[in-house]
Amino acid sequence: MVTLGLPTDTKSRRSAHAEESLSVREAALWFPNIPPEHFDLNEENFIGRSAKLAEYTPLVHLNFGGNNGEQLRSLVRISVLCGDSTIYGIEFHYTGDLKSQILGHFCPEPMSWSKEETFDFSIDGTGGEVIVGMDVDVEDEDEEKSSAGWRYGALRSFQVRTNLGRSVWFRPPRHIPYETPFSLAAVKLEAGTTITGLYGTPDPDWGLLSLGVITQKLDSGCFSAKDGPGNGTTMRS
């Protein structure tokens, strides 16, 4: 009887190669479903973790603007729930009968050492105001560490910019001194596309892990990824 032996790391090398050759859309576990092809995931600018085939770390996507942006005109407010140093969830509110949509958690498990606060930013969707730019700040990835927040890049803060020259920087109220300073990185968008969604991985301990941006080319041509002038306003000083 002849037996064949294979190196123990062959499977891991094959898996790693597969991950490198697949797009985020193909490689990641998605909830509630795989984003449709006309949703541009802007994965070349996906600031945070890389999809891991061998681990259960699903990416959740939220299409707050609707297909072809039909819900952008109804958007009135963005709410962000923060812990002392964590962003738990992002909620989008609308006029009329449209229900709000949430990426992440808005009812996290209470912790005695952490105080939750919700911060709001108004959007005049009816008047044509839309989000045209985002800047994201995540923890530096370190795959050698066991904590998901370090391995996959916990979301520390993010900034939203609109076509009316307004902006808001969402960040937790307390920044732990030994952590690295906030460092926002712009998400580059394809010209002629509009931000209509977000994606990331909700974690019960670390909040949102990384943050990706979904854009669409809208048939109407009413909105495009072009920043308007203005000084902008920040949520906190």
C-alpha positions in Angstrom: 0.0 0.0 0.0 1.4 3.4 -1.0 0.4 6.5 0.9 0.9 10.1 -0.1 1.6 12.9 2.3 0.9 16.6 1.7 2.3 19.5 3.6 0.1 20.6 6.4 -0.1 24.1 5.1 -1.3 23.2 1.6 -4.9 23.9 2.5 -4.2 27.2 4.1 -2.1 28.3 1.1 -4.9 27.2 -1.3 -7.4 29.1 0.8 -5.2 32.2 0.9 -4.7 32.1 -2.9 -8.5 31.8 -3.4 -9.2 34.8 -1.2 -6.6 36.9 -3.1 -8.2 36.0 -6.5 -11.8 36.6 -5.5 -13.5 39.9 -5.1 -15.1 40.9 -1.8 -18.5 40.2 -3.4 -17.4 36.7 -4.2 -15.3 35.8 -1.2 -17.3 37.3 1.7 -20.2 35.8 3.6 -23.1 38.4 3.1 -26.3 39.2 5.0 -29.1 39.3 4.1 -27.9 38.4 0.6 -25.2 39.0 -1.9 -25.3 42.6 -3.1 -26.6 42.8 -6.7 -24.2 43.4 -9.5 -25.3 47.0 -10.1 -24.2 47.9 -6.5 -20.6 49.1 -6.8 -18.9 48.0 -3.6 -15.8 50.3 -4.2 -13.8 47.4 -2.7 -10.5 48.9 -3.9 -11.2 51.6 -1.2 -12.7 49.2 1.4 -10.9 50.4 4.5 -10.7 47.7 7.0 -10.6 43.9 7.0 -10.3 41.6 4.1 -12.9 38.9 3.6 -11.9 35.6 5.3 -13.3 32.4 3.8 -12.4 30.3 6.8 -14.1 32.4 9.4 -17.7 33.4 10.2 -17.5 37.1 9.8 -20.4 38.1 7.6 -20.6 41.4 5.9 -24.0 43.1 6.3 -25.0 45.6 3.6 -27.6 48.3 3.9 -29.1 50.1 0.8 -30.4 53.2 2.5 -31.0 55.0 -0.8 -33.0 52.3 -2.4 -32.7 50.9 -5.9 -31.9 53.7 -8.4 -31.8 56.1 -5.4 -35.6 56.3 -5.1 -35.4 56.7 -1.3 -32.8 59.5 -1.2 -35.5 62.2 -1.6 -37.1 60.9 1.6 -34.0 60.8 3.8 -34.2 63.3 6.7 -31.7 62.2 9.4 -28.7 60.0 10.2 -28.3 58.8 13.8 -25.2 57.1 15.1 -25.0 55.2 18.4 -21.7 55.4 20.1 -20.2 53.9 23.3 -17.4 55.5 25.1 -15.0 54.5 22.4 -17.1 52.4 20.0 -19.5 53.0 17.2 -22.4 50.5 17.5 -24.8 51.4 14.7 -25.8 53.8 12.0 -29.5 54.5 11.4 -31.2 56.2 8.5 -34.6 58.0 9.0 -37.1 58.9 6.3 -40.3 61.0 5.8 -43.7 59.4 5.4 -44.3 55.7 5.9 -40.8 54.5 5.2 -39.3 52.6 8.1 -35.8 53.6 9.4 -32.9 51.2 8.4 -30.0 50.3 10.7 -26.5 49.0 10.0 -25.1 47.5 13.2 -26.7 47.5 16.6 -28.9 50.1 18.2 -29.6 48.1 21.4 -26.2 46.8 22.5 -25.7 44.8 25.6 -25.4 47.4 28.4 -21.9 47.6 30.0 -21.4 49.2 33.4 -18.2 51.0 32.2 -19.6 52.4 29.0 -22.2 55.2 28.4 -24.1 55.1 25.1 -24.9 58.3 23.3 -26.8 58.9 20.0 -25.7 61.7 17.7 -27.9 63.0 14.9 -27.3 64.8 11.6 -30.2 66.2 9.5 -30.4 65.6 5.8 -32.7 67.6 3.5 -33.4 64.8 1.1 -36.6 66.5 -0.1 -34.6 69.5 -1.1 -32.0 67.4 -3.0 -29.3 67.1 -0.4 -27.4 63.8 -0.7 -24.2 62.3 0.7 -21.4 62.8 -1.8 -18.3 61.8 0.2 -17.2 59.7 3.2 -14.0 59.5 5.2 -13.4 56.4 7.4 -11.1 55.7 10.3 -10.5 52.1 11.5 -8.1 50.4 13.9 -5.0 49.1 12.2 -5.4 45.5 11.3 -3.3 42.9 13.1 -4.2 39.3 12.1 -1.9 37.9 14.9 -4.2 39.3 17.6 -7.1 37.2 18.8 -9.6 40.1 19.2 -11.8 40.7 16.2 -11.6 44.5 16.6 -7.8 44.4 16.1 -7.8 41.7 13.4 -10.6 43.2 11.2 -10.3 46.9 11.9 -12.9 48.2 14.3 -14.6 51.4 13.1 -13.3 54.3 15.2 -14.9 57.3 13.4 -16.3 58.4 10.1 -17.2 61.6 8.3 -20.1 62.3 6.0 -20.1 65.1 3.4 -23.1 66.4 1.4 -23.5 68.2 -1.9 -24.6 71.3 0.1 -21.1 71.7 1.6 -22.2 70.4 5.0 -20.3 67.7 6.9 -20.4 65.8 10.2 -17.7 63.8 11.9 -19.2 61.0 13.9 -16.8 59.8 16.7 -17.2 58.4 20.2 -17.3 61.0 23.0 -14.3 59.5 24.8 -11.1 58.7 23.1 -8.8 56.5 25.2 -5.4 58.2 25.5 -3.3 55.2 24.8 -5.0 54.6 21.4 -3.6 56.1 18.2 -5.0 59.5 17.1 -8.0 59.6 14.8 -6.9 59.4 11.2 -9.6 59.8 8.5 -9.0 58.4 5.0 -11.3 59.4 2.1 -13.2 56.8 0.2 -12.6 57.5 -3.5 -15.7 57.1 -5.6 -16.2 56.7 -9.4 -17.3 59.8 -11.1 -21.0 59.9 -11.9 -22.0 57.5 -9.1 -24.0 58.3 -6.0 -23.7 56.9 -2.5 -26.7 54.8 -1.7 -25.5 52.2 0.8 -23.0 51.0 3.4 -21.6 47.6 4.5 -19.6 46.3 7.5 -19.5 43.6 10.1 -21.5 44.2 13.4 -19.6 42.8 16.4 -21.3 42.7 19.9 -18.1 43.8 21.6 -16.4 46.0 19.1 -19.4 47.5 17.4 -19.0 48.0 13.6 -15.9 46.4 12.1 -14.7 48.5 9.1 -17.0 50.3 6.8 -17.5 50.0 3.0 -19.4 52.3 0.7 -22.0 51.3 -2.0 -22.6 53.5 -5.0 -24.9 53.3 -7.9 -25.2 55.0 -11.3 -28.6 56.5 -11.2 -30.8 56.7 -14.2 -32.2 60.1 -13.4 -28.8 61.8 -13.3 -30.1 64.0 -10.5 -27.2 63.2 -8.1 -23.5 62.6 -8.7 -20.4 62.1 -6.5 -19.3 65.7 -6.8 -18.5 67.7 -3.6 -20.2 71.0 -3.2 -18.4 74.1 -1.8 -18.6 75.0 1.9 -16.8 75.0 5.2 -18.7 72.2 6.6 -19.8 71.6 10.2 -18.5 69.1 12.7 -20.6 67.2 15.2 -18.1 67.6 18.0 -15.2 69.9 18.6 
